[in-house]
Amino acid sequence: MEKQIQKNILNYAYFIYKTEKSPVFKFRNLINYFKEDGEDKLIRNLKKLSKMNLIQIRGELLEKQMDKVHFNYSISLKITDHGIQTIESYQKSLMDRVIKFIKN
């Protein structure tokens, strides 16, 4: 089940890359997917994978407005001739620690 979810998300990411409908940058065989909106479908799904410990996401705290916290995400996706196969893992970001700090 988790593998199928991961495959679907990678296919969606590749589709987004091909249609250039999102702010995506390519460098050699890596894609950096950059989105400021935490409600973006790809970001939401990648966060789900992160919670299942299938991938790791690097996020940076941008600003805190009242009860709302905004993050920028930079996610690297590896491209092969057969599409995107893996998401580059990063060290877990400070995001979790920042959220814990904000809650406390």
KOLVEX-575699 format. One record per atom (N, C-alpha, C): residue number from 1; residue in one letter; chain; atom name; x, y, z. Coordinates in steps of 0.02 Angstrom, whole numbers. Example, Ala and Ser with C-alpha at 12.3 -4.5 7.8 and 13.67 -1.06 7.14 Angstrom:
   n res chain atom      u      v      w
   1   A     A    N    660   -284    390
   1   A     A   CA    615   -225    390
   1   A     A    C    660   -165    390
   2   S     A    N    642   -112    354
   2   S     A   CA    684    -53    357
   2   S     A    C    645      2    394
% end
This chain:
   n res chain atom      u      v      w
   1   M     A    N     41    -60      0
   1   M     A   CA      0      0      0
   1   M     A    C     44     63      0
   2   E     A    N     94     66     46
   2   E     A   CA    137    125     50
   2   E     A    C    177    134    -14
   3   K     A    N    200     78    -43
   3   K     A   CA    239     82   -106
   3   K     A    C    196    112   -162
   4   Q     A    N    131     92   -164
   4   Q     A   CA     86    118   -216
   4   Q     A    C     75    193   -206
   5   I     A    N     67    214   -143
   5   I     A   CA     58    286   -129
   5   I     A    C    120    324   -152
   6   Q     A    N    179    297   -135
   6   Q     A   CA    241    330   -154
   6   Q     A    C    246    334   -230
   7   K     A    N    229    280   -265
   7   K     A   CA    232    279   -339
   7   K     A    C    185    332   -369
   8   N     A    N    124    336   -342
   8   N     A   CA     76    384   -366
   8   N     A    C    101    456   -358
   9   I     A    N    131    469   -300
   9   I     A   CA    156    537   -287
   9   I     A    C    215    553   -333
  10   L     A    N    259    505   -344
  10   L     A   CA    315    517   -389
  10   L     A    C    291    529   -460
  11   N     A    N    240    491   -481
  11   N     A   CA    212    502   -548
  11   N     A    C    181    572   -553
  12   Y     A    N    146    592   -501
  12   Y     A   CA    116    659   -500
  12   Y     A    C    170    713   -503
  13   A     A    N    224    703   -465
  13   A     A   CA    280    751   -465
  13   A     A    C    310    756   -535
  14   Y     A    N    318    699   -568
  14   Y     A   CA    346    698   -636
  14   Y     A    C    300    735   -685
  15   F     A    N    234    725   -677
  15   F     A   CA    185    759   -718
  15   F     A    C    190    835   -709
  16   I     A    N    195    856   -647
  16   I     A   CA    202    928   -632
  16   I     A    C    265    955   -664
  17   Y     A    N    320    916   -660
  17   Y     A   CA    383    937   -690
  17   Y     A    C    376    945   -765
  18   K     A    N    343    896   -797
  18   K     A   CA    336    897   -870
  18   K     A    C    291    954   -894
  19   T     A    N    238    969   -857
  19   T     A   CA    192   1020   -879
  19   T     A    C    214   1090   -857
  20   E     A    N    264   1092   -813
  20   E     A   CA    291   1156   -789
  20   E     A    C    237   1201   -760
  21   K     A    N    190   1171   -723
  21   K     A   CA    137   1211   -692
  21   K     A    C    155   1233   -622
  22   S     A    N    212   1211   -597
  22   S     A   CA    234   1230   -530
  22   S     A    C    305   1257   -534
  23   P     A    N    325   1293   -483
  23   P     A   CA    393   1319   -483
  23   P     A    C    444   1263   -472
  24   V     A    N    468   1236   -527
  24   V     A   CA    513   1179   -524
  24   V     A    C    577   1198   -561
  25   F     A    N    633   1180   -532
  25   F     A   CA    697   1196   -563
  25   F     A    C    736   1132   -574
  26   K     A    N    768   1126   -632
  26   K     A   CA    806   1066   -648
  26   K     A    C    881   1081   -646
  27   F     A    N    918   1037   -615
  27   F     A   CA    991   1042   -617
  27   F     A    C   1019    972   -628
  28   R     A    N   1048    961   -686
  28   R     A   CA   1071    894   -706
  28   R     A    C   1014    844   -699
  29   N     A    N   1022    792   -658
  29   N     A   CA    968    744   -653
  29   N     A    C    927    753   -589
  30   L     A    N    929    813   -560
  30   L     A   CA    889    827   -501
  30   L     A    C    838    881   -515
  31   I     A    N    779    873   -486
  31   I     A   CA    728    925   -488
  31   I     A    C    723    953   -418
  32   N     A    N    721   1018   -412
  32   N     A   CA    704   1049   -348
  32   N     A    C    633   1076   -355
  33   Y     A    N    589   1050   -315
  33   Y     A   CA    520   1073   -315
  33   Y     A    C    513   1123   -258
  34   F     A    N    497   1185   -276
  34   F     A   CA    495   1238   -226
  34   F     A    C    425   1268   -225
  35   K     A    N    393   1268   -167
  35   K     A   CA    325   1294   -163
  35   K     A    C    317   1328    -95
  36   E     A    N    288   1387    -96
  36   E     A   CA    278   1423    -33
  36   E     A    C    213   1405      1
  37   D     A    N    168   1372    -34
  37   D     A   CA    102   1358     -8
  37   D     A    C     99   1289     23
  38   G     A    N     89   1285     88
  38   G     A   CA     85   1221    123
  38   G     A    C     23   1181    105
  39   E     A    N    -26   1213     71
  39   E     A   CA    -87   1178     51
  39   E     A    C    -81   1145    -17
  40   D     A    N    -24   1151    -49
  40   D     A   CA    -13   1121   -114
  40   D     A    C    -20   1045   -110
  41   K     A    N    -54   1015   -160
  41   K     A   CA    -68    943   -159
  41   K     A    C     -5    901   -153
  42   L     A    N     46    917   -192
  42   L     A   CA    107    878   -191
  42   L     A    C    141    883   -122
  43   I     A    N    144    943    -96
  43   I     A   CA    175    953    -30
  43   I     A    C    136    914     23
  44   R     A    N     70    918     21
  44   R     A   CA     30    881     70
  44   R     A    C     45    806     68
  45   N     A    N     48    779      7
  45   N     A   CA     60    707     -1
  45   N     A    C    131    688     20
  46   L     A    N    179    731      4
  46   L     A   CA    248    718     25
  46   L     A    C    254    720    101
  47   K     A    N    216    764    132
  47   K     A   CA    217    767    205
  47   K     A    C    189    702    235
  48   K     A    N    137    674    201
  48   K     A   CA    110    609    224
  48   K     A    C    163    555    220
  49   L     A    N    201    554    165
  49   L     A   CA    255    504    158
  49   L     A    C    307    515    212
  50   S     A    N    320    577    228
  50   S     A   CA    369    593    279
  50   S     A    C    347    566    347
  51   K     A    N    282    573    362
  51   K     A   CA    256    547    425
  51   K     A    C    261    471    428
  52   M     A    N    259    438    370
  52   M     A   CA    267    365    368
  52   M     A    C    340    345    366
  53   N     A    N    385    396    371
  53   N     A   CA    457    384    370
  53   N     A    C    482    354    304
  54   L     A    N    446    366    249
  54   L     A   CA    469    342    183
  54   L     A    C    516    393    151
  55   I     A    N    506    456    166
  55   I     A   CA    550    508    140
  55   I     A    C    563    559    195
  56   Q     A    N    609    603    183
  56   Q     A   CA    620    659    229
  56   Q     A    C    614    724    190
  57   I     A    N    584    773    222
  57   I     A   CA    574    838    190
  57   I     A    C    614    890    227
  58   R     A    N    645    934    188
  58   R     A   CA    680    991    218
  58   R     A    C    634   1051    212
  59   G     A    N    620   1084    266
  59   G     A   CA    577   1143    264
  59   G     A    C    607   1199    305
  60   E     A    N    594   1259    285
  60   E     A   CA    620   1317    321
  60   E     A    C    562   1360    345
  61   L     A    N    565   1380    407
  61   L     A   CA    514   1424    434
  61   L     A    C    523   1494    404
  62   L     A    N    470   1519    372
  62   L     A   CA    474   1585    342
  62   L     A    C    447   1640    388
  63   E     A    N    387   1629    412
  63   E     A   CA    356   1680    454
  63   E     A    C    301   1649    495
  64   K     A    N    284   1682    549
  64   K     A   CA    229   1659    590
  64   K     A    C    178   1715    593
  65   Q     A    N    118   1702    569
  65   Q     A   CA     65   1752    570
  65   Q     A    C      9   1726    614
  66   M     A    N      0   1757    671
  66   M     A   CA    -51   1735    719
  66   M     A    C    -42   1661    733
  67   D     A    N    -92   1620    717
  67   D     A   CA    -87   1548    731
  67   D     A    C    -63   1509    670
  68   K     A    N    -49   1545    616
  68   K     A   CA    -31   1512    553
  68   K     A    C     44   1514    542
  69   V     A    N     74   1458    526
  69   V     A   CA    146   1455    514
  69   V     A    C    156   1439    440
  70   H     A    N    197   1478    406
  70   H     A   CA    211   1467    335
  70   H     A    C    280   1437    326
  71   F     A    N    285   1388    283
  71   F     A   CA    349   1357    269
  71   F     A    C    365   1360    195
  72   N     A    N    428   1364    179
  72   N     A   CA    452   1352    111
  72   N     A    C    479   1282    109
  73   Y     A    N    465   1245     57
  73   Y     A   CA    491   1178     50
  73   Y     A    C    535   1174    -12
  74   S     A    N    590   1142     -5
  74   S     A   CA    633   1128    -62
  74   S     A    C    644   1053    -63
  75   I     A    N    618   1020   -113
  75   I     A   CA    620    947   -116
  75   I     A    C    656    926   -179
  76   S     A    N    706    883   -173
  76   S     A   CA    743    859   -231
  76   S     A    C    716    791   -253
  77   L     A    N    703    786   -318
  77   L     A   CA    677    724   -347
  77   L     A    C    727    700   -399
  78   K     A    N    745    637   -398
  78   K     A   CA    794    610   -445
  78   K     A    C    758    588   -509
  79   I     A    N    783    612   -566
  79   I     A   CA    753    595   -631
  79   I     A    C    794    541   -665
  80   T     A    N    760    491   -693
  80   T     A   CA    793    441   -735
  80   T     A    C    757    440   -802
  81   D     A    N    780    398   -847
  81   D     A   CA    746    393   -912
  81   D     A    C    675    367   -905
  82   H     A    N    660    336   -849
  82   H     A   CA    594    307   -838
  82   H     A    C    551    351   -792
  83   G     A    N    569    414   -786
  83   G     A   CA    532    458   -742
  83   G     A    C    569    466   -676
  84   I     A    N    533    492   -627
  84   I     A   CA    563    502   -562
  84   I     A    C    558    437   -523
  85   Q     A    N    613    414   -495
  85   Q     A   CA    611    352   -458
  85   Q     A    C    621    360   -384
  86   T     A    N    660    408   -363
  86   T     A   CA    670    417   -292
  86   T     A    C    669    490   -274
  87   I     A    N    652    504   -212
  87   I     A   CA    656    571   -185
  87   I     A    C    718    575   -143
  88   E     A    N    760    624   -156
  88   E     A   CA    821    632   -117
  88   E     A    C    804    645    -44
  89   S     A    N    834    608      0
  89   S     A   CA    821    617     71
  89   S     A    C    867    670    100
  90   Y     A    N    840    709    144
  90   Y     A   CA    879    759    180
  90   Y     A    C    877    742    253
  91   Q     A    N    922    771    290
  91   Q     A   CA    917    767    362
  91   Q     A    C    851    798    382
  92   K     A    N    818    770    431
  92   K     A   CA    755    800    454
  92   K     A    C    768    873    470
  93   S     A    N    722    914    448
  93   S     A   CA    732    986    456
  93   S     A    C    719   1008    528
  94   L     A    N    729   1071    539
  94   L     A   CA    714   1100    604
  94   L     A    C    639   1108    613
  95   M     A    N    601   1093    559
  95   M     A   CA    529   1105    560
  95   M     A    C    496   1074    621
  96   D     A    N    509   1010    635
  96   D     A   CA    478    976    691
  96   D     A    C    496   1010    757
  97   R     A    N    561   1028    763
  97   R     A   CA    583   1061    824
  97   R     A    C    552   1130    831
  98   V     A    N    544   1165    774
  98   V     A   CA    515   1232    775
  98   V     A    C    442   1227    797
  99   I     A    N    406   1178    769
  99   I     A   CA    335   1170    786
  99   I     A    C    328   1154    861
 100   K     A    N    371   1110    887
 100   K     A   CA    370   1093    958
 100   K     A    C    384   1155   1000
 101   F     A    N    432   1196    977
 101   F     A   CA    450   1257   1013
 101   F     A    C    391   1305   1014
 102   I     A    N    357   1312    957
 102   I     A   CA    300   1358    952
 102   I     A    C    243   1335    998
 103   K     A    N    232   1269   1000
 103   K     A   CA    178   1242   1042
 103   K     A    C    194   1251   1116
 104   N     A    N    258   1246   1134
 104   N     A   CA    278   1254   1204
 104   N     A    C    286   1328   1219
% end
